[in-house]
Amino acid sequence: MINIYCDESCHLEVTNLNKDSQISMALGGITCNELYKREVLNDIRKIKIKHGLSEFGEFKWTKVSDNKLEFYKEITRYFFDNEHLSFRVLVFKRKRDFYYDYYNHNELYYIAYYLLLKLMISPSDNNAIYIDKKDTRGGSKVKELKYKLMSDSDTEFNSDIVQRIQIIDSKDNEMMQLADLFIGAVAYINRIEMGENLNSKAKLEIIELIKKLSGYSLTKTTLIKEKKFNVFIWTPNRERGI
């Protein structure tokens, strides 16, 4: 069983009130084989205890700060050293380029998740997809995402390989928290590139560490076969309206 833990950053719809903030949006996920899940979770909890955090305390991008910087550096290195973990992120550099004439924001949300997951789902394994709980619409989101995954006429897709799509609370799952950390980092550097004034020293140090360990700028698309830290910068397709 391949477990895929998904989250998003800066995902709110563009309005006149927020058009100049959180310009970029990112969705991403951590992949881990079920066989190694318990080992990874135990390792992460040991790292938390080592740095004075509660064993079951939550870590995430918005909590990156000077006083916990060494913890976030070690958890980042742990990911890159662990052969059983991989990450993929889909970046929308400018949300206002979305085709709202064709789709509403919720429809674009599911299209984005489909584009993310189509290269994360393993065709030779059973897959379980976990999505962070954001609001009370979890049930309908699962239903719509399942429909989107199964209804693409351009992709030959055996729906049986997706065993479940489930909403979970990231506060209770370190894999989801790790996904949040990297998604937040990639979104942050792309927001800076698009002109936002963001200057957290601690966050920028984590970004530089990710760039060093991955070998990528985080602002450009990696090769499609990049397995460890895959970045896809999404450009709207004007012919298809997505």
N, CA and C of each residue as an Amber inpcrd file, in Angstrom:
protein
   726
   0.8430000  -1.1970000   0.0000000   0.0000000   0.0000000   0.0000000
   0.8820000   1.2520000   0.0000000   0.6100000   2.1610000  -0.9170000
   1.3100000   3.4400000  -0.9610000   0.4150000   4.5020000  -0.3390000
   0.9070000   5.1500000   0.6890000   0.1630000   6.2270000   1.3480000
   0.6040000   7.5750000   0.7950000  -0.3750000   8.4080000   0.4520000
  -0.1110000   9.7420000  -0.0910000  -0.7940000  10.7590000   0.8120000
  -0.0120000  11.6620000   1.3960000  -0.5290000  12.6470000   2.3510000
  -0.4860000  14.0310000   1.7110000  -1.6570000  14.6180000   1.4750000
  -1.7550000  15.8500000   0.6800000  -2.2120000  17.0480000   1.5060000
  -1.7060000  18.2000000   1.1330000  -2.0970000  19.4520000   1.7800000
  -1.9460000  20.5770000   0.7610000  -2.3450000  21.7800000   1.1480000
  -2.2100000  22.9170000   0.2500000  -1.8480000  24.1720000   1.0290000
  -1.3190000  25.1570000   0.3180000  -0.9060000  26.4210000   0.9230000
  -1.4240000  27.5760000   0.0820000  -1.9440000  28.6080000   0.7530000
  -2.4390000  29.8080000   0.0620000  -3.5270000  29.4420000  -0.9490000
  -4.4610000  28.5960000  -0.5220000  -5.4440000  28.0290000  -1.4320000
  -6.7390000  28.8260000  -1.5310000  -6.8580000  29.9180000  -0.7820000
  -8.1040000  30.6790000  -0.7910000  -8.3220000  31.3500000  -2.1410000
  -9.5920000  31.4980000  -2.4980000  -9.9520000  32.0940000  -3.7800000
  -9.5160000  33.5520000  -3.8590000  -9.1000000  33.9750000  -5.0420000
  -8.7170000  35.3670000  -5.2700000  -9.9590000  36.2520000  -5.2490000
  -9.9070000  37.3150000  -4.4440000 -10.9800000  38.3060000  -4.3980000
 -10.3490000  39.6910000  -4.4370000 -11.1790000  40.7170000  -4.5160000
 -10.6570000  42.0890000  -4.4950000  -9.9670000  42.4110000  -3.1780000
 -10.3150000  41.6720000  -2.1210000  -9.7380000  41.9350000  -0.8050000
  -8.3540000  41.3180000  -0.6370000  -8.0530000  40.2500000  -1.3770000
  -6.7700000  39.5660000  -1.1600000  -5.9320000  39.4130000  -2.4240000
  -6.2690000  40.1550000  -3.4750000  -5.6080000  39.9590000  -4.7690000
  -4.1180000  40.2780000  -4.7500000  -3.6720000  41.0610000  -3.7630000
  -2.2590000  41.4380000  -3.7060000  -1.4850000  40.6660000  -2.6400000
  -2.1190000  39.6640000  -2.0160000  -1.4410000  38.8420000  -1.0190000
  -1.6210000  37.3720000  -1.3790000  -0.6950000  36.5450000  -0.9300000
  -0.7270000  35.1190000  -1.2470000  -0.9880000  34.9180000  -2.7390000
  -0.1470000  35.5730000  -3.5370000  -0.3030000  35.5570000  -4.9930000
  -0.1970000  34.1350000  -5.5460000   0.7240000  33.3560000  -4.9980000
   0.9520000  31.9950000  -5.4850000   0.2550000  30.9770000  -4.5890000
  -0.0650000  29.8360000  -5.1730000  -0.7250000  28.7450000  -4.4600000
   0.0410000  27.4590000  -4.7310000   0.0610000  26.5500000  -3.7630000
   0.7410000  25.2730000  -3.9640000  -0.0470000  24.1410000  -3.3280000
  -0.0750000  23.0050000  -3.9940000  -0.6080000  21.7660000  -3.4600000
   0.4910000  20.7240000  -3.5560000   0.5750000  19.8660000  -2.5540000
   1.6320000  18.8730000  -2.6050000   1.3370000  17.6890000  -1.7220000
   2.2610000  16.7300000  -1.7380000   2.0490000  15.5550000  -0.9250000
   3.3160000  14.7620000  -0.6750000   3.3170000  14.0750000   0.4550000
   4.3720000  13.1450000   0.8320000   3.8980000  11.7300000   0.5150000
   4.7770000  10.9290000  -0.0660000   4.4720000   9.5320000  -0.3600000
   5.3490000   8.6270000   0.4980000   4.7020000   7.5980000   1.0870000
   5.4410000   6.6400000   1.9150000   4.7520000   5.2780000   1.8350000
   5.5250000   4.2440000   1.6030000   4.9770000   2.8940000   1.6060000
   4.4890000   2.5440000   3.0100000   3.3410000   1.8930000   3.0820000
   2.7590000   1.4980000   4.3700000   3.7360000   0.6850000   5.2080000
   4.6080000  -0.0800000   4.5660000   5.5630000  -0.9260000   5.2830000
   6.5100000  -0.1170000   6.1620000   6.7480000   1.1440000   5.7900000
   7.7320000   1.9560000   6.5080000   7.1000000   3.1060000   7.2880000
   5.7980000   3.1860000   7.2590000   5.1100000   4.3140000   7.8980000
   5.4150000   4.3940000   9.3890000   5.2810000   3.2930000  10.1020000
   5.4810000   3.3130000  11.5520000   6.9140000   3.6990000  11.8900000
   7.8690000   3.1810000  11.1460000   9.2790000   3.5200000  11.3780000
   9.5150000   5.0190000  11.2130000   8.9520000   5.6040000  10.1570000
   9.1270000   7.0350000   9.8960000   8.4820000   7.8650000  10.9960000
   7.2730000   7.5040000  11.3860000   6.5850000   8.2580000  12.4380000
   7.3750000   8.2140000  13.7400000   7.9100000   7.0560000  14.0870000
   8.7060000   6.9370000  15.3090000   9.9740000   7.7830000  15.2230000
  10.6190000   7.7880000  14.0650000  11.8270000   8.5990000  13.8810000
  11.5210000  10.0870000  14.0640000  10.4300000  10.5380000  13.4650000
  10.0650000  11.9570000  13.5610000   9.7770000  12.3380000  15.0050000
   9.0920000  11.4670000  15.7290000   8.7710000  11.7580000  17.1330000
  10.0310000  11.8050000  17.9930000  11.0070000  10.9760000  17.6780000
  12.2840000  11.0310000  18.3980000  13.0000000  12.3590000  18.1410000
  12.9290000  12.8360000  16.9060000  13.5510000  14.1230000  16.5740000
  12.8520000  15.2520000  17.3250000  11.5380000  15.1820000  17.4300000
  10.8010000  16.2110000  18.1710000  11.2220000  16.2330000  19.6380000
  11.2930000  15.0620000  20.2340000  11.6910000  14.9820000  21.6450000
  13.1150000  15.5120000  21.8310000  14.0030000  15.1700000  20.9180000
  15.3960000  15.6290000  20.9770000  15.4850000  17.1450000  21.0380000
  14.5690000  17.8320000  20.3480000  14.6120000  19.2910000  20.2850000
  13.6290000  19.9590000  21.2460000  13.1400000  19.1990000  22.2150000
  12.3110000  19.7870000  23.2540000  10.8630000  20.0010000  22.8870000
  10.4060000  19.3730000  21.8180000   9.0050000  19.4620000  21.4370000
   8.2440000  18.2840000  22.0250000   6.9490000  18.4470000  22.1800000
   6.1110000  17.3430000  22.6200000   6.1300000  16.2400000  21.5690000
   6.1390000  14.9950000  22.0150000   6.1820000  13.8560000  21.0920000
   5.0590000  13.9090000  20.0620000   3.8930000  14.3730000  20.5030000
   2.7400000  14.4270000  19.6070000   2.3490000  15.8640000  19.2630000
   3.2720000  16.8020000  19.4870000   3.0150000  18.1930000  19.1300000
   3.0660000  18.4010000  17.6260000   2.3740000  19.4140000  17.1620000
   2.2850000  19.6830000  15.7300000   3.4350000  20.5720000  15.2630000
   4.0290000  20.2360000  14.1360000   4.9790000  21.1350000  13.4810000
   4.4620000  21.4360000  12.0830000   4.7210000  22.6410000  11.6080000
   4.2660000  23.0300000  10.2680000   4.9820000  24.3080000   9.8480000
   4.7900000  24.6880000   8.5920000   5.5010000  25.8200000   8.0140000
   5.2730000  27.1090000   8.7790000   4.0580000  27.3820000   9.1740000
   3.7760000  28.6480000   9.8600000   4.4300000  28.7210000  11.2330000
   4.9090000  27.5950000  11.7590000   5.5560000  27.5840000  13.0730000
   7.0810000  27.6650000  12.9780000   7.6200000  27.7170000  11.7780000
   9.0810000  27.8390000  11.6260000   9.5290000  29.1740000  12.2080000
  10.4570000  29.1170000  13.1550000  10.9290000  30.3320000  13.8260000
  12.3640000  30.1240000  14.2830000  12.9930000  31.1990000  14.7230000
  14.3970000  31.1280000  15.1260000  14.6230000  30.1160000  16.2470000
  13.7050000  30.0710000  17.2180000  13.9540000  29.2220000  18.3870000
  13.7460000  27.7300000  18.1000000  13.1240000  27.3870000  16.9880000
  12.9470000  25.9800000  16.6180000  13.6300000  25.6560000  15.2890000
  14.5330000  26.5250000  14.8730000  15.1500000  26.3840000  13.5580000
  15.9300000  25.0780000  13.4280000  16.6690000  24.6940000  14.4700000
  17.4730000  23.4730000  14.3890000  16.5960000  22.2360000  14.2420000
  15.4280000  22.2460000  14.8870000  14.4960000  21.1280000  14.6980000
  14.0630000  21.0320000  13.2400000  13.6560000  22.1600000  12.6600000
  13.1770000  22.1390000  11.2770000  14.2920000  21.7770000  10.2950000
  15.5120000  22.1540000  10.6200000  16.6370000  21.7490000   9.7670000
  16.8470000  20.2350000   9.8380000  16.7600000  19.6820000  11.0410000
  16.9860000  18.2400000  11.1770000  15.8660000  17.4350000  10.5270000
  14.6290000  17.8950000  10.6610000  13.5140000  17.1640000  10.0580000
  13.6080000  17.2290000   8.5300000  14.1400000  18.3400000   8.0200000
  14.3450000  18.4640000   6.5710000  15.4260000  17.5000000   6.1020000
  16.5350000  17.4530000   6.8320000  17.6090000  16.5210000   6.4710000
  17.1290000  15.0730000   6.5620000  16.2970000  14.8040000   7.5710000
  15.7770000  13.4400000   7.7290000  15.0150000  13.0070000   6.4810000
  14.1760000  13.8850000   5.9570000  13.4200000  13.5560000   4.7480000
  14.3620000  13.1950000   3.6000000  15.3640000  14.0130000   3.3750000
  16.2590000  13.7760000   2.2330000  17.1490000  12.5510000   2.4370000
  17.3810000  12.1750000   3.6860000  18.1930000  10.9920000   3.9660000
  17.3820000   9.7000000   3.9220000  16.0590000   9.8040000   3.9910000
  15.2020000   8.6200000   4.0850000  14.7230000   8.1980000   2.6950000
  15.1520000   7.0450000   2.2490000  14.8240000   6.5840000   0.8960000
  13.3550000   6.1980000   0.7300000  12.6230000   6.0890000   1.8250000
  11.2240000   5.6610000   1.7530000  10.2490000   6.8320000   1.6230000
  10.7580000   8.0500000   1.6260000   9.9050000   9.2340000   1.5410000
  10.1540000   9.9810000   0.2360000   9.0820000  10.4760000  -0.3580000
   9.2130000  11.3320000  -1.5400000   8.1650000  12.4320000  -1.4660000
   8.3650000  13.4790000  -2.2700000   7.5030000  14.6600000  -2.2070000
   7.2520000  15.1790000  -3.6080000   6.0210000  15.6080000  -3.8520000
   5.6930000  16.2830000  -5.1110000   4.8440000  17.5000000  -4.7990000
   5.0940000  18.5940000  -5.5210000   4.3310000  19.8190000  -5.3070000
   3.9390000  20.4200000  -6.6480000   2.7320000  20.9470000  -6.6870000
   2.1890000  21.6280000  -7.8620000   2.0320000  23.0930000  -7.4940000
   2.6670000  23.9870000  -8.2640000   2.6990000  25.4150000  -7.9290000
   1.9420000  26.2240000  -8.9760000   1.0900000  27.1090000  -8.5050000
   0.3990000  28.0740000  -9.3570000   0.9690000  29.4380000  -8.9970000
   1.8570000  29.9410000  -9.8210000   2.5800000  31.1610000  -9.4690000
   1.6600000  32.3670000  -9.3160000   0.6120000  32.4220000 -10.1220000
  -0.2820000  33.5770000 -10.0670000  -1.7280000  33.0790000 -10.1150000
  -2.3560000  33.0470000  -8.9400000  -3.7080000  32.4920000  -8.8610000
  -4.7070000  33.2310000  -9.7420000  -4.5010000  34.5040000  -9.9270000
  -5.4910000  35.2650000 -10.6880000  -5.4690000  34.9190000 -12.1740000
  -4.5010000  34.0920000 -12.6060000  -4.4980000  33.6090000 -13.9830000
  -5.4200000  32.4130000 -14.1810000  -6.0080000  31.9180000 -13.0690000
  -6.9640000  30.8190000 -13.1890000  -8.1030000  31.2190000 -14.1120000
  -8.6710000  30.2540000 -14.7850000  -9.7340000  30.5420000 -15.7470000
 -11.1000000  30.5300000 -15.0730000 -11.3980000  31.5870000 -14.3560000
 -12.6790000  31.6700000 -13.6690000 -13.8400000  31.8450000 -14.6450000
 -13.5540000  32.1640000 -15.9120000 -14.6140000  32.1990000 -16.9200000
 -15.0920000  30.7900000 -17.2560000 -14.2210000  29.8170000 -17.0530000
 -14.5530000  28.4260000 -17.3490000 -15.0150000  27.6760000 -16.0960000
 -14.3370000  27.9100000 -14.9840000 -14.5600000  27.1280000 -13.7810000
 -14.6920000  28.0460000 -12.5700000 -15.3960000  27.5500000 -11.5420000
 -15.3590000  28.2560000 -10.2710000 -14.1460000  27.7540000  -9.4840000
 -13.8900000  28.3770000  -8.3310000 -12.6720000  28.0610000  -7.5840000
 -12.6570000  26.6080000  -7.1140000 -13.7990000  26.0800000  -6.6970000
 -13.8500000  24.6950000  -6.2400000 -13.5150000  23.7220000  -7.3630000
 -14.0130000  23.9910000  -8.5670000 -13.7030000  23.1240000  -9.7060000
 -12.2080000  23.1440000 -10.0060000 -11.6020000  24.3200000  -9.9310000
 -10.1630000  24.4250000 -10.1510000  -9.3800000  23.6850000  -9.0690000
  -9.9140000  23.6780000  -7.8610000  -9.3050000  22.9600000  -6.7420000
  -9.1710000  21.4710000  -7.0800000 -10.2370000  20.8850000  -7.6250000
 -10.2070000  19.4590000  -7.9480000  -9.3350000  19.1720000  -9.1670000
  -9.3370000  20.0810000 -10.1280000  -8.4410000  19.9290000 -11.2750000
  -6.9890000  19.9350000 -10.7980000  -6.6770000  20.8400000  -9.8750000
  -5.3180000  20.9350000  -9.3420000  -4.9210000  19.6460000  -8.6300000
  -5.8210000  19.1110000  -7.8120000  -5.5160000  17.8680000  -7.1070000
  -5.3170000  16.7190000  -8.0880000  -6.1100000  16.7000000  -9.1440000
  -5.9440000  15.6570000 -10.1560000  -4.5620000  15.7530000 -10.8060000
  -4.1550000  16.9660000 -11.1790000  -2.8410000  17.1550000 -11.7980000
  -1.7130000  16.7470000 -10.8550000  -1.9140000  16.9870000  -9.5610000
  -0.9190000  16.5900000  -8.5650000  -0.8260000  15.0720000  -8.4510000
  -1.9970000  14.4330000  -8.2950000  -2.0320000  13.0200000  -7.9390000
  -1.7530000  12.0770000  -9.1010000  -1.9840000  12.5130000 -10.3170000
  -1.8400000  11.6010000 -11.4520000  -0.4180000  11.0720000 -11.5910000
   0.5740000  11.8020000 -11.0500000   1.9510000  11.3180000 -11.0790000
   2.4180000  10.7820000  -9.7260000   1.5320000  10.7970000  -8.7240000
   1.8850000  10.2600000  -7.4130000   1.2890000   8.8770000  -7.1880000
   0.1480000   8.6200000  -7.7920000  -0.5070000   7.3280000  -7.6410000
   0.3130000   6.2560000  -8.3540000   0.5920000   5.1720000  -7.6470000
   1.3700000   4.0790000  -8.2240000   0.4450000   3.1140000  -8.9680000
   0.6880000   2.8730000 -10.2620000  -0.1850000   1.9720000 -11.0180000
  -0.0120000   0.5040000 -10.6550000   1.0720000   0.1710000  -9.9640000
   1.3630000  -1.2260000  -9.6350000   1.1010000  -1.5690000  -8.1740000
   0.5220000  -0.6340000  -7.4160000   0.2430000  -0.8440000  -5.9970000
  -1.1660000  -0.3740000  -5.6750000  -1.6420000  -0.7850000  -4.5010000
  -2.8180000  -0.1430000  -3.9380000  -2.3900000   1.1890000  -3.3460000
  -3.2760000   2.1790000  -3.3910000  -2.9540000   3.5250000  -2.9250000
  -4.0150000   4.0240000  -1.9550000  -3.5640000   4.7350000  -0.9370000
  -4.4660000   5.4150000  -0.0070000  -4.1030000   6.8910000  -0.0060000
  -5.0900000   7.7440000  -0.2440000  -4.8660000   9.1870000  -0.3300000
  -5.4880000   9.8590000   0.8810000  -4.6900000  10.6430000   1.5980000
  -5.1670000  11.3600000   2.7770000  -5.0480000  12.8570000   2.5280000
  -6.1140000  13.5780000   2.8350000  -6.1630000  15.0190000   2.6030000
  -6.4380000  15.7210000   3.9230000  -5.7370000  16.8190000   4.1590000
  -5.8920000  17.5580000   5.4110000  -7.2920000  18.1480000   5.5380000
  -7.8300000  18.0540000   6.7350000  -9.1400000  18.6220000   7.0260000
  -9.0320000  20.1420000   7.0950000  -9.7940000  20.8370000   6.2520000
  -9.7630000  22.2990000   6.2190000 -11.0720000  22.9150000   6.7140000
 -12.1850000  22.2420000   6.4620000 -13.4870000  22.8030000   6.8030000
 -14.4780000  21.6640000   6.9790000 -15.7650000  21.9840000   6.9830000
 -16.8070000  20.9820000   7.2140000 -17.2450000  20.2840000   5.9330000
 -16.6010000  20.6080000   4.8030000 -17.0160000  20.0490000   3.5160000
 -16.1940000  18.8180000   3.1240000 -15.6240000  18.1450000   4.1210000
 -14.7430000  17.0280000   3.8190000 -15.3880000  15.9330000   2.9910000
 -16.6110000  15.5340000   3.3520000 -17.2930000  14.4600000   2.6410000
 -17.5180000  14.7670000   1.1810000 -17.9710000  15.9630000   0.8890000
 -18.2300000  16.3420000  -0.5040000 -16.9270000  16.4850000  -1.2850000
 -15.8610000  16.9280000  -0.6130000 -14.5630000  17.0480000  -1.2870000
 -14.0390000  15.6800000  -1.7180000 -14.1820000  14.6910000  -0.8430000
 -13.7460000  13.3380000  -1.1760000 -14.5270000  12.8100000  -2.3700000
 -15.8290000  13.0150000  -2.3530000 -16.6870000  12.5530000  -3.4500000
 -16.2980000  13.2040000  -4.7740000 -16.0810000  14.5160000  -4.7620000
 -15.7350000  15.2340000  -5.9880000 -14.3500000  14.8420000  -6.5040000
 -13.4100000  14.6440000  -5.5870000 -12.0630000  14.2640000  -6.0030000
 -12.0600000  12.8650000  -6.6140000 -12.8010000  11.9510000  -6.0120000
 -12.9240000  10.6090000  -6.5820000 -13.4790000  10.6880000  -7.9980000
 -14.5070000  11.5010000  -8.1680000 -15.1270000  11.6420000  -9.4880000
 -14.1210000  12.1770000 -10.5050000 -13.3540000  13.1830000 -10.1060000
 -12.3780000  13.7800000 -11.0160000 -11.3030000  12.7730000 -11.4110000
 -10.8450000  11.9880000 -10.4540000  -9.8070000  11.0050000 -10.7360000
 -10.2940000   9.9290000 -11.7050000 -11.5680000   9.5640000 -11.5740000
 -12.0960000   8.4550000 -12.3690000 -12.6450000   8.8820000 -13.7260000
 -12.8370000  10.1760000 -13.9440000 -13.5970000  10.6070000 -15.1190000
 -12.7530000  11.2180000 -16.2360000 -11.4380000  11.1900000 -16.0900000
 -10.5930000  11.7690000 -17.1400000 -10.5160000  10.8200000 -18.3320000
 -11.0970000  11.2170000 -19.4330000 -11.1550000  10.3570000 -20.6150000
  -9.8070000  10.2310000 -21.3170000  -8.8580000  11.1090000 -20.9910000
  -7.5510000  11.0900000 -21.6560000  -6.5470000  10.1700000 -20.9760000
  -6.8920000   9.6720000 -19.7870000  -5.9640000   8.8510000 -19.0210000
  -6.5650000   7.4790000 -18.7620000  -5.7900000   6.4220000 -19.0700000
  -6.2400000   5.0670000 -18.7620000  -5.9520000   4.8070000 -17.2970000
  -7.0070000   4.6450000 -16.5190000  -6.8740000   4.6590000 -15.0660000
  -7.7490000   3.5680000 -14.4660000  -7.1340000   2.6570000 -13.7250000
  -7.8640000   1.6070000 -13.0240000  -8.2280000   2.1160000 -11.6380000
  -9.4940000   2.4080000 -11.4450000  -9.9300000   3.0210000 -10.1850000
  -9.7230000   2.1090000  -8.9830000  -9.5640000   0.8040000  -9.2150000
  -9.4130000  -0.1290000  -8.1010000  -8.1120000   0.0820000  -7.3320000
  -7.1180000   0.7110000  -7.9560000  -5.8420000   0.8840000  -7.2590000
  -5.9100000   1.9710000  -6.1940000  -6.9380000   2.8220000  -6.2240000
  -7.1410000   3.8020000  -5.1530000  -8.0940000   3.1830000  -4.1400000
  -7.5300000   2.6680000  -3.0630000  -8.3220000   1.9620000  -2.0630000
  -9.1760000   2.9050000  -1.2250000  -8.6310000   4.0890000  -0.9750000
  -9.4160000   5.0480000  -0.1790000  -8.9270000   6.4650000  -0.4280000
  -9.8400000   7.4130000  -0.2890000  -9.5120000   8.8340000  -0.1910000
 -10.1690000   9.3100000   1.0880000  -9.3730000   9.8110000   2.0140000
  -9.8770000  10.0840000   3.3590000  -9.4010000  11.4370000   3.8620000
 -10.2820000  12.1510000   4.5370000  -9.9260000  13.4010000   5.2100000
  -9.3910000  13.0820000   6.5980000  -8.2280000  13.6300000   6.9420000
  -7.6900000  13.4610000   8.2900000  -7.2260000  14.8150000   8.8170000
  -7.0450000  14.9000000  10.1160000  -6.5860000  16.1360000  10.7500000
  -5.0640000  16.1140000  10.8310000  -4.4290000  17.0920000  10.2180000
  -2.9610000  17.1210000  10.1840000  -2.3480000  17.2060000  11.5800000
  -3.1070000  17.6970000  12.5520000  -2.5920000  17.7870000  13.9180000
  -2.2410000  16.4140000  14.4770000  -2.8460000  15.3740000  13.9060000
  -2.6490000  14.0200000  14.4120000  -1.7340000  13.1830000  13.5290000
  -1.0920000  13.7910000  12.5440000  -0.3230000  12.9940000  11.5900000
   0.9440000  13.7220000  11.1430000   2.0960000  13.1610000  11.5160000
   3.3690000  13.8040000  11.1910000   3.6760000  13.8040000   9.6960000
   3.1850000  12.8150000   8.9690000   3.4100000  12.8080000   7.5170000
   2.7570000  14.0290000   6.8790000   1.5460000  14.3200000   7.3270000
   0.8320000  15.4840000   6.8100000   1.5640000  16.7690000   7.1950000
   2.1220000  16.7940000   8.3840000   2.8550000  17.9690000   8.8410000
   4.1320000  18.1750000   8.0230000   4.7800000  17.0720000   7.6500000
   5.9690000  17.1680000   6.8090000   5.6030000  17.7110000   5.4300000
   4.4640000  17.2470000   4.9030000   3.9800000  17.7750000   3.6250000
   3.7180000  19.2690000   3.7330000   3.0740000  19.6880000   4.8250000
   2.7850000  21.1070000   5.0440000   4.0660000  21.9380000   5.0650000
   5.1030000  21.4120000   5.6950000   6.3740000  22.1350000   5.7910000
   6.9550000  22.4160000   4.4070000   7.0080000  21.4040000   3.5700000
   7.6200000  21.5760000   2.2480000   6.7320000  22.3600000   1.2900000
   5.4290000  22.1340000   1.3660000   4.5040000  22.9140000   0.5290000
   4.6050000  24.3870000   0.8850000   4.6340000  24.6700000   2.1840000
   4.7520000  26.0520000   2.6330000   6.0390000  26.6970000   2.1590000
   7.1370000  25.9370000   2.2060000   8.4320000  26.4710000   1.7690000
   8.4250000  26.7940000   0.2800000   7.8920000  25.8820000  -0.5280000
   7.8610000  26.1060000  -1.9770000   6.9380000  27.2680000  -2.3190000
   5.7880000  27.3370000  -1.6650000   4.8750000  28.4580000  -1.9090000
   5.5300000  29.7820000  -1.5250000   6.2560000  29.7980000  -0.4150000
   6.8840000  31.0160000   0.1050000   7.8930000  31.5870000  -0.8900000
   8.7810000  30.7340000  -1.4130000   9.8090000  31.2320000  -2.3290000
   9.1950000  31.6780000  -3.6530000   8.1160000  31.0240000  -4.0760000
   7.4540000  31.4580000  -5.3070000   6.6770000  32.7510000  -5.0990000
   6.1370000  32.9570000  -3.9110000   5.4740000  34.2310000  -3.6090000
   6.4900000  35.3730000  -3.6260000   7.6830000  35.1150000  -3.1090000
   8.7470000  36.1230000  -3.1550000   9.1020000  36.4410000  -4.6030000
   9.2270000  35.3970000  -5.4220000   9.5700000  35.6070000  -6.8290000
   8.5010000  36.4310000  -7.5470000   7.2440000  36.2940000  -7.1100000
   6.1570000  37.0360000  -7.7410000   5.9880000  38.4350000  -7.1630000
   6.8770000  38.8260000  -6.2270000   6.8900000  40.2030000  -5.7630000
   6.3990000  40.4580000  -4.3590000   5.9830000  39.4030000  -3.6430000
   5.5430000  39.6210000  -2.2620000   6.7530000  39.8870000  -1.3640000
   6.5550000  40.7450000  -0.3840000   7.6250000  41.1140000   0.5400000
   7.5910000  40.1870000   1.7510000   8.3020000  39.0880000   1.6640000
   8.3630000  38.0960000   2.7350000   9.8230000  37.9520000   3.1460000
  10.1090000  38.0730000   4.4390000  11.5220000  38.1250000   4.8310000
  11.8240000  37.4390000   6.1570000  11.1030000  36.3660000   6.4810000
  11.4150000  35.6180000   7.6910000  12.7760000  34.9440000   7.5370000
  13.7220000  35.3200000   8.3800000  15.0770000  34.7620000   8.2980000
  15.0570000  33.2430000   8.4850000  14.2880000  32.7640000   9.4480000
  14.2380000  31.3280000   9.7180000  13.6500000  30.5650000   8.5330000
  12.5680000  31.0750000   7.9880000  11.9420000  30.4070000   6.8380000
  12.8810000  30.4010000   5.6310000  13.5720000  31.4930000   5.4120000
  14.5010000  31.5580000   4.2810000  15.6690000  30.5880000   4.4620000
  16.0840000  30.3590000   5.7070000  17.1470000  29.3780000   5.9530000
  16.6840000  27.9670000   5.6140000  15.4440000  27.6480000   5.9620000
  14.9050000  26.3310000   5.6230000  14.7990000  26.1770000   4.1080000
  14.3580000  27.2220000   3.4400000  14.2670000  27.1810000   1.9750000
  15.6410000  26.9470000   1.3550000  16.6510000  27.6430000   1.8540000
  18.0040000  27.4610000   1.3180000  18.5030000  26.0400000   1.5540000
  18.1450000  25.4630000   2.6980000  18.5490000  24.0840000   2.9820000
  17.8650000  23.1090000   2.0170000  16.5750000  23.3190000   1.7740000
  15.8490000  22.4640000   0.8270000  16.4590000  22.5830000  -0.5650000
  16.7790000  23.8030000  -0.9680000  17.3960000  24.0150000  -2.2870000
  18.7350000  23.2780000  -2.3840000  19.5150000  23.3590000  -1.3190000
  20.8250000  22.7000000  -1.3090000  20.6850000  21.1810000  -1.3880000
  19.7850000  20.6120000  -0.5730000  19.6540000  19.1580000  -0.5050000
  18.9500000  18.5680000  -1.7220000  18.0410000  19.3330000  -2.2990000
  17.3150000  18.8460000  -3.4780000  18.0760000  19.1010000  -4.7710000
  18.8680000  20.1810000  -4.7700000  19.5610000  20.5780000  -5.9830000
  18.7080000  21.4040000  -6.9200000  17.5610000  21.8940000  -6.4180000
  16.6270000  22.6400000  -7.2690000  16.3340000  24.0270000  -6.7080000
  15.9110000  24.9240000  -7.6050000  15.6080000  26.3050000  -7.2160000
  14.2590000  26.4230000  -6.5200000  13.3790000  25.4480000  -6.7080000
  11.9990000  25.4190000  -6.1870000  11.0660000  26.3660000  -6.9270000
  11.5800000  27.0800000  -7.9170000  10.7520000  28.0190000  -8.6810000
  10.6130000  27.6030000 -10.1470000  11.1730000  26.4550000 -10.4930000
  11.0660000  25.9320000 -11.8560000  10.6670000  24.4590000 -11.8040000
  10.0810000  23.9770000 -12.8760000   9.6570000  22.5840000 -12.9610000
  10.8630000  21.6550000 -13.0440000  10.8400000  20.5940000 -12.2340000
  11.8850000  19.5760000 -12.3080000  11.5480000  18.5890000 -13.4300000
  12.4830000  17.7340000 -13.7650000  12.2020000  16.6680000 -14.7160000
  11.0930000  15.7740000 -14.1710000  10.2730000  15.2370000 -15.0670000
   9.1080000  14.4690000 -14.6500000   9.4990000  13.2180000 -13.8640000
  10.7080000  12.6920000 -14.1070000  11.1450000  11.4800000 -13.4220000
  11.8660000  11.7600000 -12.1080000  11.9400000  13.0040000 -11.7040000
  12.5020000  13.3190000 -10.3910000  11.5960000  12.7090000  -9.3230000
  12.1320000  11.8060000  -8.5250000  11.3190000  11.0610000  -7.5660000
  11.3390000  11.6450000  -6.1550000  12.4720000  12.1970000  -5.7500000
  12.6010000  12.6140000  -4.3500000  11.8620000  13.9130000  -4.0700000
  12.1320000  14.9480000  -4.8550000  11.5330000  16.2660000  -4.6190000
  11.1070000  16.8200000  -5.9740000   9.8830000  16.5070000  -6.3610000
   9.3750000  16.8370000  -7.6880000   8.5620000  18.1240000  -7.6340000
   8.9290000  19.0790000  -8.4690000   8.2360000  20.3730000  -8.5270000
   7.6340000  20.5480000  -9.9190000   6.3600000  20.9110000  -9.9610000
   5.7070000  21.1970000 -11.2360000   5.0930000  22.5900000 -11.1740000
   5.5900000  23.4890000 -12.0030000   5.0380000  24.8410000 -12.0920000
   3.9400000  24.8150000 -13.1510000   2.7150000  25.0130000 -12.7280000
   1.5660000  24.8910000 -13.6250000   1.3210000  26.1910000 -14.3780000
   1.2500000  26.0660000 -15.7020000   0.9200000  27.1980000 -16.5590000
  -0.4360000  26.9400000 -17.1970000  -1.3940000  27.8510000 -17.0700000
  -2.7270000  27.6270000 -17.6460000  -2.6580000  27.3250000 -19.1340000
  -3.4490000  26.3530000 -19.5610000  -3.5450000  25.9780000 -20.9690000
  -4.6920000  26.7520000 -21.6010000  -4.3730000  27.7200000 -22.4000000
  -5.4020000  28.6040000 -22.9510000  -6.3140000  27.8910000 -23.9480000
  -5.8280000  26.8350000 -24.5620000  -6.6660000  26.1170000 -25.5170000
  -7.7130000  25.2720000 -24.8090000  -7.3130000  24.6720000 -23.6830000
  -8.2340000  23.7900000 -22.9720000  -8.9670000  24.5030000 -21.8470000
  -8.5230000  25.7080000 -21.5110000  -9.1960000  26.4400000 -20.4470000
  -8.8180000  26.0070000 -19.0630000  -7.6400000  25.3710000 -18.9100000
  -7.1660000  24.9850000 -17.5840000  -5.6970000  25.3590000 -17.4620000
